Structures are given as structure tokens and as C-alpha cells.
Amino acid sequence: MSQYTLYGRSETGSDVVEYLFHEFNIDYNFIHVDEINVKTNQEILRHNPLGRVPMIKLSNGQYMIESMNIVYHLVDKAGQLVPKSNSIERDKFNQFMSFLSSSVYPIILLIYHPDHYTSKNSESDLIRKAEEIINTYLKFIDTSMNKYLCGNYITAADYYLYMLLTWLDEDGYLSGYEKINSFFNKMSKNQTILAVKRIQSEREKK
Ligand SMILES: N[C@@H](CCC(=O)N[C@@H](CS)C(=O)NCC(=O)O)C(=O)O
């Protein structure tokens, strides 16, 4: 039996969970949840009344939601892809994980799903404002990162950042950010990311 079940969909917050499952050689079942199902599937709603992905189910029957929480659960258990406690790098890791999940992710949702947040005639204003904010955030990341977010070695925060950047890259939001682009190109060739993309595209063919 697989250790975990992941409820998700490619190109959503479940991507980072798949990257980490793959990094840590964790076997998992994947349950595809489309945009309608996420709000109507009774099993999801029973355990996550917010009707969102990602959600994971552990082998002991426990359910967990919130991408950052799931990342922390996995890295703590594996003791990998996370800087050691009480270090400057760990503080940086915590800072970027909270910034990415509580600031950047929600603003991306405003850009791509303005209808969830405002009425039809205000959508373009909301998108414009959200684009300004996302540029401020990208500039902050670009000026504060090194080779990776927490220094010169990769952590789970880099997988999280890469996931968010793939959403923004499709619409050209990354142009002009030198360090972000070089990070994005490097991560696009990362073996874990390539393997997960292969798994996702096989899954979509079925
Ligand atoms: N704060 C949540 C955000 C999750 C989230 O918004 N997921 C999106 C997909 S990327 C979703 O399921 N949206 C469905 C909806 O809100 O209708 C997390 O980090 O897990």
C-alpha cells in the first residue's frame, strides 16, 4: 500500500508535493481533482471544506491541507531539503516558504482567477493591481536570492518557487529578472522536475 494519497491536478499547488515525493522516493497514489470536482467531491469536502488542492491522506487515515504545511511535514520527516534548525539558512528557508505561500501564491490566484474575487466589470482592474504586486514580489526574490533561495544549495523552497514560476512563465511575467531566469532554466533541467513532468504527461494521456 502506498504511504500517501495526493489529491491534486497538474499545474496547481500539488506540483511541489509531487516533486518532494519523488525526491524522497515516496510511493503515492494520485487522485486527479478537476476544477468542478474540487468543489463537489464529497470525500474532498468532508476532509477539506475549503474545496482546494493540494490535500494528502496519510497511511494512518489522517488528512492534511495547505501546501506549506505539507512541505514542512515531508521535509521534517525526510530530514532533507531543509537547512538545519537554528541556522541563518533555516530562518531564510522559513521566511521564503511563508512569503511564497502566503504572499506570492494568493496574488497569482488573483491574476488567473479574478472571477473568484470580484465582479466581471472589475476584473481587469484587479488583474492590473495584482500584476503590479507580482512584479514587486519578483523583484524582491530576484534581488535576495543567490544560486538558490537559501544560498548555494537546493532546498524544498526552491521546488516551491519553481512551481509558482512555471505558472507565471507561461504568460511572460518572468522576463527581465536575471537571477530568476537563470534559476528557472537550471530547475527546468532538474532530474526530479523532469521525472515528475514525464509522470504528469503520461497521466494526462490516460
Ligand atoms: N493556501 C492554499 C491554496 C490552495 C489553492 O488555492 N489551490 C487552488 C489550486 S492552485 C485550488 O484548489 N483552487 C480551487 C478553488 O479555490 O476553487 C495552499 O497553499 O494549499
The ligand as an SDF file (V2000), in Angstrom:
LIG
                    3D

 20 19  0  0  0  0  0  0  0  0999 V2000
   -3.2970   28.1980    0.5600 N   0  0  0  0  0  0  0  0  0  0  0  0
   -3.6080   27.0250   -0.2000 C   0  0  0  0  0  0  0  0  0  0  0  0
   -4.0610   27.4430   -1.5870 C   0  0  0  0  0  0  0  0  0  0  0  0
   -4.5720   26.2610   -2.3730 C   0  0  0  0  0  0  0  0  0  0  0  0
   -5.3070   26.6850   -3.6240 C   0  0  0  0  0  0  0  0  0  0  0  0
   -5.7950   27.8210   -3.7480 O   0  0  0  0  0  0  0  0  0  0  0  0
   -5.3920   25.7550   -4.5720 N   0  0  0  0  0  0  0  0  0  0  0  0
   -6.0740   26.0250   -5.8140 C   0  0  0  0  0  0  0  0  0  0  0  0
   -5.3530   25.3180   -6.9670 C   0  0  0  0  0  0  0  0  0  0  0  0
   -3.7660   26.0210   -7.2450 S   0  0  0  0  0  0  0  0  0  0  0  0
   -7.4710   25.4430   -5.7380 C   0  0  0  0  0  0  0  0  0  0  0  0
   -7.6660   24.2810   -5.4240 O   0  0  0  0  0  0  0  0  0  0  0  0
   -8.4690   26.2950   -6.0180 N   0  0  0  0  0  0  0  0  0  0  0  0
   -9.8110   25.8660   -6.0700 C   0  0  0  0  0  0  0  0  0  0  0  0
  -10.7280   26.9520   -5.6610 C   0  0  0  0  0  0  0  0  0  0  0  0
  -10.3780   27.7440   -4.7620 O   0  0  0  0  0  0  0  0  0  0  0  0
  -11.8150   26.9570   -6.2280 O   0  0  0  0  0  0  0  0  0  0  0  0
   -2.3690   26.1160   -0.2650 C   0  0  0  0  0  0  0  0  0  0  0  0
   -1.2550   26.6440   -0.1660 O   0  0  0  0  0  0  0  0  0  0  0  0
   -2.5210   24.8850   -0.3680 O   0  0  0  0  0  0  0  0  0  0  0  0
  1  2  1  0
  2  3  1  0
  2 18  1  0
  3  4  1  0
  4  5  1  0
  5  6  2  0
  5  7  1  0
  7  8  1  0
  8  9  1  0
  8 11  1  0
  9 10  1  0
 11 12  2  0
 11 13  1  0
 13 14  1  0
 14 15  1  0
 15 16  2  0
 15 17  1  0
 18 19  2  0
 18 20  1  0
M  END
$$$$
